[in-house]
């Protein structure tokens, strides 16, 4: 103790220190400038928190899991509330009660008390994680639907503070709905479920309305066309074109390709083993359950003795890049047709897709031309003059006797003879290449002999015959160049 006093005396009576500007210009009271550790008062830790922390050192806790300890401590503190000002921030991964010190625990329970009053003040991210764990484990709210709504509110209030936190909170919201077998409509606004809903509209494009299809395209397109300058200026026209092109592409893939358009864009659903509440602290108390849960026709879960399996579309469940390229190409071509002021780079899509887009845009232009030609405009201001002229014409047509007017002679009309069939538009090299493909010959050697490449000859034939078949007749999408079977017989006429 004497050593402490000596140190304090030497510091407080140091002439160099007292003569410094920090001390010279200030007036001090008789309160000591430096205090001993025993003189510094620390907040008293509530007994409830002490008892909760002691649960981690019971004999049962030594052989139980950390999830069990969290659940046990959470149920013990379920009704506890506190009032404590805590403004510090900290970071912890997978935090639980035992990871927090006394001040952090008091800060958490005070923050939770304010949540229960409907307040949502700022909080460290570990506080949000712990609160989510409580709702998942049924701590502080018994009704499953109430816990689900509280978890969604927690996501709304704190999800934007951290991208990974928001992603996990939405995932746990879906898992909680499945685990408690709640109505899927309760999570209809969760991004994962909205993805399924939009994809279903595209999969069932024949039954979906234009509004439903366009809404799905806007939600799933990797190209955010709603932010496009052209779309903003011509929203109605772009909407019509987007829906028509998706329907046209779907028709084409159904009739001429092995896989539907949506399977080409999004793949196909798969059933895999899954774990509910992944990355969360969750204590499973009903491991032997067996039941099925369907969130939608393309998103279902099965539980067999605690083993979960999920059937859904996996992969990146966000905006689709292939669909985005199709929408971007549409935006590019519509700008080019009207010489839009702001230009756009063309997207990377197949020639078939480009041709289909152009064909639909041509059809839309023709429809607008016909509609404009059929539109009848009546100038009401000229009706009086029309009536007066009609009266004059009527008076001139009134005669005493009717006059026989001979009928004009009908000249015989000779129908023109049908023209002879046009010659093939293909040159000799293209005909030889096409003959080799049809007969199963060595088309690569034929291309080499003509001084060209198989891909170049195939593209040239597709381009020359597109106006006749309205489709590509040679498929070059894979490593093997082959004739599309639907056109094999008719192509015999061109060799």
C-alpha positions in Angstrom: 0.0 0.0 0.0 2.9 2.4 0.8 4.3 1.8 -2.7 1.0 2.9 -4.2 1.0 6.1 -2.1 4.5 6.9 -3.1 3.7 6.5 -6.8 0.7 8.8 -6.4 2.7 11.4 -4.5 5.5 11.4 -7.1 3.1 11.9 -9.9 1.0 14.6 -8.3 4.0 16.6 -7.1 6.2 16.3 -10.1 7.4 19.9 -10.9 7.8 19.3 -14.6 4.3 17.9 -14.9 2.8 20.7 -12.8 4.5 23.3 -14.9 3.2 22.0 -18.1 0.3 23.7 -20.0 -2.0 20.8 -19.3 -2.0 21.6 -15.5 -0.9 25.3 -15.4 -4.1 26.7 -16.9 -6.7 24.6 -15.1 -8.3 24.7 -11.7 -8.9 21.5 -9.8 -11.1 20.6 -6.9 -10.1 18.4 -4.0 -11.1 15.3 -6.0 -8.1 13.0 -6.6 -6.8 13.1 -10.2 -5.7 9.5 -10.0 -7.7 6.8 -8.2 -6.8 3.4 -6.9 -8.6 0.4 -8.4 -10.5 -0.1 -5.2 -11.8 3.5 -5.5 -13.3 2.9 -9.0 -16.9 1.7 -8.7 -18.0 -0.9 -11.2 -21.7 -1.6 -11.9 -23.2 -4.4 -9.8 -23.9 -7.5 -11.9 -27.5 -8.6 -11.3 -27.8 -11.9 -9.5 -30.0 -13.4 -12.3 -27.1 -13.0 -14.7 -24.7 -14.5 -12.2 -27.0 -17.5 -11.8 -27.4 -17.8 -15.6 -23.6 -17.9 -16.2 -23.2 -20.5 -13.4 -25.3 -22.9 -15.5 -22.3 -23.4 -17.8 -20.4 -25.0 -14.9 -23.0 -27.5 -13.8 -22.1 -31.3 -14.2 -24.7 -31.7 -16.9 -23.2 -28.9 -19.0 -19.9 -30.8 -19.3 -21.4 -33.5 -21.5 -24.2 -31.6 -23.2 -23.8 -29.6 -26.5 -23.4 -25.8 -26.7 -26.8 -25.6 -28.3 -28.3 -27.3 -25.2 -26.5 -24.8 -23.0 -27.8 -21.8 -25.0 -31.4 -23.2 -24.9 -31.2 -23.8 -21.1 -29.7 -20.4 -20.4 -32.2 -18.8 -22.7 -35.2 -20.4 -21.0 -33.8 -19.4 -17.7 -33.5 -15.7 -18.8 -36.7 -15.8 -20.8 -38.6 -13.2 -18.7 -35.7 -11.2 -17.6 -35.5 -7.5 -18.3 -32.9 -4.9 -17.6 -32.2 -1.1 -17.9 -28.5 -0.5 -18.8 -26.9 2.0 -21.1 -24.6 0.2 -23.4 -23.2 2.0 -26.5 -20.1 0.0 -27.3 -19.8 -2.1 -30.5 -18.1 -5.4 -30.9 -17.8 -8.4 -33.2 -18.3 -12.1 -32.4 -19.0 -15.0 -34.7 -21.8 -17.4 -33.7 -22.3 -15.6 -30.4 -24.1 -17.1 -27.4 -24.7 -15.9 -23.8 -21.5 -17.4 -22.6 -19.4 -15.4 -25.1 -20.5 -12.1 -23.6 -19.1 -10.4 -20.6 -21.2 -8.9 -17.8 -21.6 -5.4 -19.5 -22.4 -6.9 -22.8 -25.0 -9.2 -21.3 -26.6 -6.3 -19.5 -26.6 -4.4 -22.7 -28.2 -7.2 -24.6 -31.0 -7.8 -22.1 -31.7 -4.1 -21.9 -31.9 -3.9 -25.7 -34.2 -7.0 -25.8 -36.4 -5.3 -23.2 -36.8 -2.3 -25.6 -37.6 -4.7 -28.5 -40.5 -6.1 -26.5 -41.9 -2.6 -26.1 -41.9 -2.1 -29.9 -38.7 -0.1 -30.0 -35.8 -1.0 -32.3 -32.7 1.0 -31.3 -29.3 0.5 -32.9 -27.4 -2.6 -31.6 -24.2 -4.5 -32.2 -24.6 -7.3 -34.8 -24.0 -10.1 -32.2 -27.2 -8.9 -30.3 -29.3 -9.5 -33.5 -27.8 -13.0 -34.0 -28.6 -14.0 -30.4 -32.1 -12.6 -30.6 -32.7 -14.6 -33.8 -31.4 -17.8 -32.1 -33.9 -17.2 -29.3 -36.8 -16.9 -31.7 -35.7 -20.1 -33.6 -35.5 -22.0 -30.3 -38.8 -20.8 -29.0 -37.4 -18.6 -26.3 -39.5 -15.6 -25.3 -42.5 -16.5 -27.5 -44.4 -19.8 -27.5 -46.6 -19.4 -30.6 -44.7 -20.3 -33.8 -46.5 -17.7 -35.9 -45.6 -15.0 -33.4 -42.0 -16.0 -33.5 -42.0 -16.0 -37.3 -43.4 -12.5 -37.4 -40.9 -11.3 -34.9 -38.1 -12.8 -36.9 -39.3 -11.1 -40.1 -39.5 -7.8 -38.2 -36.0 -8.3 -36.9 -34.8 -8.8 -40.5 -36.6 -5.7 -41.7 -35.1 -3.5 -38.9 -31.5 -4.8 -38.8 -31.0 -6.8 -42.1 -29.5 -3.8 -44.0 -26.7 -3.4 -41.5 -24.9 -6.5 -42.8 -25.5 -8.4 -46.0 -24.5 -11.8 -44.6 -26.8 -11.3 -41.6 -29.7 -10.4 -43.8 -29.2 -13.5 -46.0 -29.1 -15.8 -42.9 -32.2 -14.2 -41.3 -34.2 -14.7 -44.5 -33.0 -18.3 -44.7 -33.9 -19.0 -41.1 -37.4 -17.4 -41.7 -38.1 -20.0 -44.4 -36.7 -22.8 -42.2 -38.9 -21.8 -39.2 -42.0 -21.8 -41.4 -41.1 -25.4 -42.6 -40.1 -26.6 -39.2 -43.3 -25.4 -37.5 -45.4 -26.4 -40.6 -46.9 -22.9 -40.9 -48.9 -21.6 -43.9 -46.4 -20.8 -46.7 -48.4 -17.5 -47.4 -46.8 -16.1 -44.2 -43.4 -16.0 -46.0 -44.7 -15.0 -49.5 -42.6 -11.8 -49.2 -39.3 -13.6 -48.5 -36.9 -13.3 -51.5 -36.4 -17.1 -51.8 -40.2 -17.7 -52.0 -40.6 -14.8 -54.4 -38.0 -16.4 -56.7 -40.1 -19.6 -56.8 -43.3 -17.7 -57.5 -41.7 -15.8 -60.4 -40.1 -18.9 -61.8 -43.5 -20.8 -61.7 -45.0 -18.0 -63.8 -42.3 -18.6 -66.5 -42.5 -22.4 -66.3 -46.3 -22.1 -66.8 -46.0 -19.4 -69.5 -49.0 -20.8 -71.5 -51.4 -20.3 -68.5 -49.8 -17.0 -67.1 -51.2 -13.7 -68.1 -49.1 -11.0 -69.7 -48.9 -9.0 -66.5 -47.8 -12.1 -64.5 -45.1 -12.9 -67.1 -43.8 -9.4 -67.3 -43.6 -9.2 -63.5 -41.7 -12.5 -63.4 -39.3 -11.3 -66.1 -38.6 -8.1 -64.2 -37.9 -10.0 -61.0 -35.6 -12.6 -62.5 -33.8 -10.8 -65.3 -30.1 -10.4 -64.7 -30.3 -7.2 -66.8 -32.3 -4.6 -64.8 -34.2 -3.2 -67.7 -36.5 -1.2 -65.5 -33.5 1.2 -65.0 -32.9 1.5 -68.8 -33.4 4.9 -70.4 -35.3 3.3 -73.2 -37.7 1.4 -70.9 -38.3 4.6 -68.9 -39.3 6.4 -72.1 -41.2 3.5 -73.7 -42.4 1.3 -70.9 -45.6 0.1 -72.5 -44.0 -0.9 -75.8 -41.1 -2.6 -74.0 -43.4 -4.5 -71.8 -45.4 -5.8 -74.8 -42.3 -6.8 -76.7 -40.7 -8.6 -73.7 -43.7 -10.8 -73.1 -44.2 -11.6 -76.8 -40.5 -12.5 -77.2 -40.5 -14.8 -74.2 -43.6 -16.6 -75.5 -42.1 -16.8 -79.0 -38.8 -18.2 -77.6 -40.7 -20.7 -75.4 -42.7 -21.9 -78.5 -39.5 -22.3 -80.5 -37.7 -24.3 -77.8 -40.8 -26.5 -77.3 -41.1 -27.3 -81.0 -37.4 -27.4 -82.1 -35.2 -28.2 -79.1 -34.8 -31.1 -76.7 -35.0 -28.9 -73.6 -37.6 -26.2 -72.8 -36.5 -22.6 -72.6 -36.7 -22.4 -68.8 -34.6 -25.5 -68.4 -32.0 -24.0 -70.7 -32.0 -20.8 -68.5 -32.6 -22.1 -65.0 -31.7 -25.9 -65.0 -34.0 -28.4 -63.4 -35.1 -29.0 -59.8 -33.2 -31.5 -57.7 -33.8 -33.2 -54.3 -30.9 -33.1 -51.9 -30.2 -33.6 -48.2 -30.4 -30.3 -46.2 -30.0 -29.0 -42.7 -32.5 -26.5 -41.3 -31.2 -23.5 -39.4 -27.8 -23.9 -40.9 -25.2 -21.6 -39.3 -27.5 -20.9 -36.4 -27.4 -22.1 -32.8 -30.4 -24.5 -32.7 -31.2 -27.1 -30.2 -33.3 -29.9 -31.8 -35.9 -31.3 -29.4 -38.0 -33.2 -31.9 -35.5 -35.2 -33.9 -37.8 -38.2 -34.5 -40.4 -36.3 -36.5 -41.6 -37.5 -39.9 -43.7 -35.2 -42.2 -43.8 -33.5 -45.6 -44.0 -29.7 -46.3 -44.7 -28.1 -49.7 -43.9 -24.4 -50.0 -44.7 -24.6 -53.7 -44.9 -27.2 -56.5 -41.1 -26.6 -57.1 -40.0 -26.2 -53.5 -40.8 -29.0 -51.0 -39.3 -30.6 -47.9 -39.5 -34.1 -46.4 -38.4 -35.1 -42.9 -37.9 -38.8 -42.1 -36.8 -39.5 -38.5 -35.0 -36.2 -38.3 -33.3 -36.4 -41.8 -34.3 -33.5 -44.0 -34.4 -33.5 -47.8 -35.3 -30.5 -50.0 -36.6 -30.5 -53.6 -36.0 -27.2 -55.4 -34.1 -25.3 -58.0 -30.5 -25.0 -56.7 -27.7 -22.8 -58.0 -27.8 -19.1 -57.9 -31.3 -18.2 -56.8 -31.0 -14.6 -57.8 -31.3 -12.7 -61.1 -30.7 -14.9 -64.1 -27.8 -14.0 -66.4 -29.1 -15.8 -69.6 -32.6 -14.2 -69.2 -30.9 -10.9 -68.6 -28.9 -11.2 -71.9 -32.1 -11.8 -73.8 -33.7 -8.7 -72.3 -30.6 -6.7 -73.0 -30.6 -7.7 -76.6 -34.3 -6.7 -76.9 -33.3 -3.3 -75.4 -30.5 -2.9 -77.9 -32.5 -3.8 -81.0 -35.4 -1.5 -80.0 -33.0 1.4 -79.6 -31.5 0.7 -83.0 -34.8 0.5 -84.8 -35.9 4.0 -83.6 -32.4 5.5 -83.6 -32.6 6.1 -79.8 -30.3 8.9 -78.6 -28.6 6.7 -76.0 -26.9 3.6 -77.5 -26.3 0.2 -75.9 -23.9 -2.6 -76.6 -25.5 -5.8 -78.0 -25.8 -8.7 -75.7 -24.3 -12.2 -76.2 -27.2 -14.3 -77.5 -27.6 -16.8 -80.3 -28.4 -15.9 -83.8 -31.7 -17.7 -83.5 -32.7 -15.5 -80.5 -31.7 -12.4 -82.4 -33.7 -13.4 -85.4 -36.8 -14.2 -83.3 -36.6 -10.8 -81.6 -36.3 -9.1 -84.9 -39.3 -11.0 -86.3 -41.5 -10.1 -83.3 -40.5 -6.5 -83.5 -41.3 -6.5 -87.3 -44.7 -8.0 -86.5 -45.4 -5.3 -83.9 -44.5 -2.6 -86.4 -46.8 -4.1 -89.0 -49.7 -4.3 -86.5 -49.2 -0.7 -85.6 -49.2 0.3 -89.3 -52.5 -1.6 -89.9 -54.1 -0.2 -86.8 -53.1 3.3 -87.9 -54.5 2.7 -91.4 -57.8 1.4 -90.1 -58.3 4.3 -87.6 -61.2 6.5 -88.7 -61.2 10.1 -87.6 -64.4 12.2 -87.9 -64.2 16.0 -88.0 -67.6 17.0 -86.5 -67.1 20.6 -87.7 -67.6 19.4 -91.3 -70.8 17.5 -90.8 -73.0 20.5 -91.7 -71.3 20.9 -95.1 -71.6 17.1 -95.8 -75.4 17.3 -95.1 -75.9 20.2 -97.5 -73.9 18.5 -100.3 -76.0 15.3 -99.7 -79.2 17.3 -100.1 -78.1 18.7 -103.4 -77.1 15.2 -104.7 -80.5 13.8 -103.6 -82.3 16.5 -105.6 -80.3 15.8 -108.8 -81.1 12.0 -108.5 -84.8 12.5 -108.4 -86.1 12.0 -111.9 -89.6 11.4 -113.4 -88.8 8.0 -114.8 -86.2 5.4 -113.9 -83.6 4.8 -116.6 -82.2 1.4 -117.4 -78.5 1.4 -117.0 -76.8 -1.4 -119.0 -74.6 -3.6 -116.9 -70.9 -3.5 -117.8 -69.6 -6.5 -119.7 -67.6 -8.9 -117.7 -64.2 -9.6 -119.2 -62.8 -13.1 -118.8 -60.0 -13.4 -116.4 -57.2 -15.7 -117.1 -55.4 -17.0 -114.0 -51.6 -16.7 -114.4 -49.8 -20.0 -114.7 -47.8 -21.0 -111.7 -44.2 -20.0 -111.7 -41.6 -22.7 -111.7 -40.0 -23.5 -108.4 -37.0 -21.3 -107.6 -33.6 -22.7 -107.7 -31.7 -23.5 -104.5 -29.9 -20.5 -103.0 -26.9 -22.6 -102.0 -23.7 -22.7 -103.9 -21.8 -25.9 -104.8 -19.7 -26.1 -101.6 -22.8 -25.5 -99.4 -24.7 -28.2 -101.3 -21.9 -30.7 -100.9 -21.6 -29.9 -97.2 -25.3 -30.3 -96.7 -25.3 -33.6 -98.7 -22.5 -34.9 -96.4 -24.5 -34.1 -93.3 -27.7 -35.7 -94.7 -25.9 -38.8 -95.9 -23.7 -39.2 -92.8 -20.5 -38.5 -94.8 -17.4 -36.7 -93.7 -18.6 -33.1 -93.7 -15.4 -31.9 -92.2 -13.4 -33.2 -95.2 -15.9 -31.6 -97.6 -15.5 -28.2 -95.9 -11.7 -28.6 -96.0 -11.7 -29.4 -99.7 -13.8 -26.3 -100.4 -11.3 -24.2 -98.5 -13.7 -23.3 -95.7 -14.6 -24.4 -92.2 -17.7 -26.5 -91.0 -18.9 -23.7 -88.7 -18.7 -21.1 -91.5 -20.5 -23.3 -94.0 -23.2 -24.1 -91.4 -23.8 -20.4 -90.6 -24.0 -19.6 -94.3 -26.6 -22.3 -95.0 -28.7 -21.3 -91.9 -28.7 -17.7 -93.1 -29.7 -18.4 -96.7 -32.5 -20.9 -95.7 -33.8 -18.9 -92.7 -36.4 -17.0 -94.8 -37.7 -20.3 -96.1 -37.7 -22.4 -92.9 -38.0 -19.5 -90.4 -35.5 -21.4 -88.3 -31.9 -22.7 -88.3 -31.7 -26.0 -90.1 -28.2 -27.0 -88.8 -27.5 -27.1 -85.1 -24.0 -25.9 -84.1 -24.7 -25.3 -80.4 -22.8 -28.4 -79.4 -19.4 -29.8 -80.5 -21.2 -32.0 -83.1 -22.6 -30.3 -86.2 -25.9 -32.0 -87.1 -29.1 -31.5 -89.2 -32.2 -30.7 -87.1 -34.3 -33.9 -87.7 -37.6 -32.0 -88.4 -36.1 -30.5 -91.6 -34.1 -33.5 -92.9 -36.6 -34.7 -95.6 -37.3 -31.2 -96.9 -33.6 -30.4 -97.2 -33.2 -33.2 -99.7 -34.7 -30.8 -102.3 -31.8 -28.3 -101.8 -28.9 -30.7 -102.7 
